[in-house]
Amino acid sequence: MRPHTLTFGRPVPGAVPDPDGRWRLTWTGTAVMGILNVTPDSFSDGGRHAALDAALHAARRMRDAGVLILDIGGESTRPGADPVPAHTELDRLLPVIRALAGEGVVLSVDTMKPEVAAGALRAGAHLINDVTGLRDPDMVRVCAEAGAPACVMHMQGEPRTMQKNPVYADVVAEVHGFLRAQAARVLAAGVPDVLLDPGIGFGKTLEHNLALLRATHALTAGPHPVLIAASRKRLIDYLAGVPDAAQRDPGSLAIHLHAARQGAALVRAHDAAGHVQALRVQAALEP
């Protein structure tokens, strides 16, 4: 199994310091990024973790199950979602981050707003997951100044409009080209490291999503760790006829096991414990 490393500019749970003053988090095979939405309107679990006690209980269960990273979101990015003010997003995120900051798990924050990213990093978060791919120079600056790596995701359009007739000449070439170019740009600007995410379901048709998933090996062959995030997404309904998002965990697991076999460093999942278990079994079966 392939080793993966993510570099931070400050101490992080599980990371080892280097002589150059950076901290390196290393793992082998495919790890799990557990999803914790503290929103009232996320497409699958909106409202379930809006109360602080519920959010912390869910987070600790995922940590104990063996996730490497918890990804905390305070604004829905489902297709058609309307943005929320930064202060609302921070009001949702900060109590959770502060409560979990010393509990031995890497904390990622799923946000598009530099001011939210800055506040979350000050509160104890370690990583920024930006669905807009760090196109905003202020987001690049925030991550660089805080020594926080970032997940660079591809999205055509923005959440309110991204699923209105997305078009590509060659979806794999265009998405992979964007990710590689954007990674080079943000690293040159001082961000310590990046994850790459092709953005399954973000401005893509079913055919685009399938092409990208089948080409995961082409992205993982590069120097940066790759995150695949297909948990409970609509393509599973299209493929298997499952209109209820909460019932799509088997399809999510099938996609993520495929991604693991193609070298993905991380998969982002609602059913975090189930993914940890399945990935451990798959790893044991590999020669």
C-alpha positions in Angstrom: 0.0 0.0 0.0 1.2 3.5 -0.9 2.3 5.8 1.9 0.9 9.4 2.0 2.1 12.5 3.7 0.4 15.8 4.5 2.6 18.7 5.7 1.6 21.3 8.2 3.2 24.5 9.5 2.3 23.9 13.1 1.7 20.9 15.5 -1.1 18.5 14.5 -2.4 15.4 16.2 -0.4 12.4 15.0 2.1 14.4 13.0 5.9 14.2 13.5 8.1 17.4 13.6 10.8 17.8 11.0 14.1 19.6 11.4 12.7 22.3 9.1 10.1 23.2 11.6 7.2 21.6 9.8 5.0 18.8 10.9 4.3 15.7 8.7 1.3 13.5 9.0 1.9 10.2 7.4 -0.3 7.2 6.8 -0.4 4.1 4.5 -3.3 3.2 2.2 -6.6 4.9 2.2 -7.8 6.8 5.3 -11.2 8.2 6.1 -12.3 11.8 6.4 -15.5 11.8 8.5 -18.2 14.3 7.6 -19.7 16.4 10.4 -22.3 18.9 9.1 -23.4 21.4 11.7 -26.0 22.8 9.3 -29.8 22.7 9.2 -30.0 22.1 5.4 -27.2 19.7 4.2 -28.6 17.3 1.6 -28.2 14.1 3.7 -27.9 14.9 7.4 -29.1 18.6 7.7 -30.1 19.4 11.2 -28.9 16.1 12.8 -25.8 17.7 14.3 -26.9 21.3 14.7 -27.0 21.1 18.5 -23.5 21.1 20.1 -24.0 18.0 22.1 -25.1 16.0 19.1 -22.2 17.3 17.0 -19.6 16.4 19.7 -21.1 12.9 20.2 -21.0 12.2 16.4 -17.5 13.6 16.2 -16.2 11.5 19.0 -17.8 8.3 17.6 -16.0 8.9 14.3 -12.7 9.6 16.1 -13.0 6.4 18.1 -13.9 4.5 15.0 -10.5 5.5 13.5 -11.0 8.4 11.1 -7.9 10.3 10.3 -9.6 13.7 9.8 -12.9 15.2 10.8 -14.3 17.6 8.2 -16.7 20.1 9.8 -19.1 22.1 7.7 -21.2 25.1 8.6 -22.7 25.9 5.2 -24.4 23.5 2.8 -22.9 23.2 -0.6 -25.6 21.0 -2.1 -26.8 21.8 -5.6 -29.0 24.9 -5.4 -27.8 25.9 -1.9 -27.9 29.6 -1.0 -24.9 31.1 0.8 -25.1 32.0 4.5 -23.3 35.0 6.1 -19.9 34.4 7.5 -21.0 35.2 11.1 -23.7 32.5 10.9 -21.2 30.0 9.6 -18.7 30.9 12.4 -21.5 30.7 15.0 -22.1 27.1 13.9 -18.5 26.0 13.6 -16.5 27.7 16.4 -18.1 25.9 19.5 -17.5 22.5 17.8 -13.9 23.3 16.8 -13.0 24.7 20.3 -14.5 21.6 22.0 -12.6 19.1 19.8 -9.3 21.0 19.4 -7.5 19.0 22.1 -9.1 15.6 21.5 -6.5 14.0 19.3 -8.0 14.2 15.8 -7.1 16.4 12.8 -9.8 19.0 12.2 -10.7 20.2 8.7 -13.2 23.0 8.0 -15.3 22.9 4.9 -15.7 26.5 3.9 -15.4 28.9 0.9 -14.9 32.0 3.0 -11.5 33.3 3.9 -12.8 35.0 7.1 -14.4 31.8 8.2 -11.2 29.8 7.5 -9.2 32.4 9.5 -11.5 32.2 12.5 -11.7 28.4 12.4 -7.9 28.1 12.2 -7.5 30.4 15.2 -10.0 28.3 17.1 -7.9 25.1 16.6 -8.7 23.7 13.1 -5.8 22.3 11.1 -6.9 22.0 7.5 -9.1 24.0 5.1 -11.4 22.1 2.6 -12.4 24.7 0.0 -14.9 23.6 -2.7 -13.9 26.6 -4.8 -10.4 25.3 -5.1 -8.6 28.3 -3.4 -9.5 30.6 -6.3 -9.8 33.5 -3.9 -6.3 34.9 -3.2 -7.4 35.8 0.4 -8.0 32.1 1.1 -4.5 31.3 -0.2 -3.1 34.0 2.1 -5.1 32.7 5.2 -3.8 29.2 4.7 -0.2 30.3 4.1 -0.1 32.5 7.1 -1.6 29.9 9.4 0.6 27.1 8.1 -2.5 25.1 7.1 -2.7 22.8 4.2 -5.7 22.9 2.0 -7.9 20.6 0.0 -8.1 22.0 -3.5 -11.4 20.9 -5.1 -12.6 21.4 -8.7 -16.1 22.9 -9.2 -17.6 24.2 -12.4 -19.7 27.2 -11.4 -21.0 27.7 -7.9 -23.4 25.7 -5.7 -26.6 27.5 -6.7 -25.9 26.9 -10.5 -23.3 24.2 -10.8 -25.7 21.5 -12.0 -27.3 23.6 -14.7 -25.9 22.0 -17.9 -22.2 21.5 -17.0 -20.1 21.1 -20.2 -16.6 19.9 -20.8 -14.6 19.1 -23.9 -12.6 16.5 -22.0 -13.6 16.3 -18.3 -10.6 14.3 -17.1 -8.0 16.5 -18.8 -9.7 19.7 -17.7 -10.3 18.8 -14.1 -6.9 17.2 -13.6 -5.2 20.1 -15.3 -7.0 22.6 -13.1 -6.0 20.7 -9.9 -2.4 20.4 -10.9 -2.1 24.0 -11.9 -3.9 25.3 -8.8 -1.8 23.1 -6.5 1.4 24.6 -8.0 0.0 28.1 -7.6 -1.0 27.8 -4.0 2.2 26.0 -3.0 4.3 28.7 -4.6 2.3 31.2 -2.5 3.3 29.5 0.8 0.5 27.0 1.5 2.5 24.1 3.1 0.7 21.3 1.3 -2.4 20.3 -0.7 -4.9 17.5 -1.1 -6.6 17.2 -4.6 -10.3 16.5 -5.0 -11.9 16.2 -8.5 -15.2 17.4 -7.1 -17.6 14.5 -7.8 -21.0 16.0 -8.2 -19.9 19.6 -8.3 -20.7 20.8 -11.8 -20.7 17.4 -13.4 -23.2 15.1 -15.1 -23.3 11.4 -14.3 -21.1 10.7 -17.3 -18.5 13.3 -16.1 -18.5 11.8 -12.6 -18.0 8.3 -13.9 -15.2 9.4 -16.2 -13.4 11.0 -13.3 -13.9 8.1 -11.0 -12.5 5.7 -13.6 -9.5 8.0 -14.0 -8.7 8.2 -10.3 -5.4 6.3 -11.0 -4.2 9.1 -13.3 -4.6 11.7 -10.5 -3.1 9.6 -7.8 -0.1 8.9 -9.9 1.0 12.5 -9.3 2.9 13.9 -6.2 -0.1 15.0 -4.2 -2.5 13.0 -2.0 -6.0 12.6 -3.5 -9.3 12.9 -1.8 -12.4 11.2 -3.3 -15.7 12.5 -1.9 -18.8 10.7 -3.3 -20.6 9.9 -0.1 -24.4 9.7 -0.6 -24.3 11.8 -3.8 -26.9 11.9 -6.5 -25.0 9.8 -8.9 -25.7 6.8 -6.7 -29.4 7.4 -7.2 -28.9 7.6 -11.0 -26.9 4.3 -11.0 -28.9 2.3 -8.4 -32.2 3.9 -8.0 -31.9 5.2 -4.4 -33.7 8.5 -4.1 -33.3 8.7 -0.3 -29.8 10.1 0.3 -29.6 8.5 3.7 -29.9 5.0 2.1 -26.9 5.5 -0.2 -24.1 4.2 2.0 -23.6 0.9 0.2 -23.2 2.8 -3.1 -20.9 5.3 -1.4 -18.7 2.4 -0.1 -18.5 0.8 -3.5 -17.2 4.0 -5.1 -14.8 4.7 -2.3 -13.4 1.1 -2.3 -12.8 1.6 -6.0 -11.0 4.8 -5.3 -8.9 3.1 -2.7 -7.8 0.4 -5.2 -6.7 3.3 -7.5 -4.5 4.9 -4.9 -6.7 7.5 -3.2 -5.2 8.8 0.0 -8.5 9.7 1.6 -12.2 9.2 1.2 -14.8 11.5 2.7 -17.7 9.7 4.2 -20.9 10.1 6.2 -20.8 6.5 7.4 -17.2 6.9 8.7 -17.1 3.8 10.9 -18.4 1.6 8.1 -15.8 2.9 5.7 -12.9 2.4 8.2 -14.0 -1.2 8.7 -14.4 -1.9 5.0 -11.0 -0.3 4.1 -9.2 -2.3 6.7 -10.6 -5.5 5.4 -9.8 -4.6 1.8 -6.3 -3.7 2.8 -5.8 -7.1 4.5 -7.0 -8.9 1.3 -4.5 -7.2 -0.9 -1.4 -9.2 -1.8 
